[in-house]
Amino acid sequence: MERKKQRQGQSSTRKILGKKSSKRNAKSSIEELYKQVNKINSAMWKDKSINVEFKKGFNVALNYIYQAMIEEKGGREKYEG
């Protein structure tokens, strides 16, 4: 019974994190996440009512997503040019 609860917890965590079973889906989900967060980041920098420190922190998170996207693609050269 306890193992069943653990498995259910793991599957619900995967759903929350948006993990896919195949690498191809994982790559596209990271790219999609980057695109969405980048749009939010761009809009925030235009909004003067948002604290600059928050914007900088959000930009750091965007950079981490970008790095994950590069690692999934296998290198920076695929995103340059």
C-alpha positions, 0 to 999 in steps of 0.5 A: 500500500505504501509503495503504491502511494509513493508511485502515485506521488512520483507520477504526480510530481512528473506531471507537475514538473511537466517531464515527458518520457522521451528526450525529444519531448523534453527538449521541446518542452524546455524550448517552449518554457524558454520562449514563454519565460523570455516573453514574460521577461521582455514584458517585465522590463517594459513595465516601470512598476516592477522592482528592478531587483525582481527583474534581475532575479527573473533574468537569472532564472531565464539564464538557467533555463537557457543553459538547460536548453543548450545542454539538451541540444549538445552545445552552444553552437546550435543556438548561435547563428 
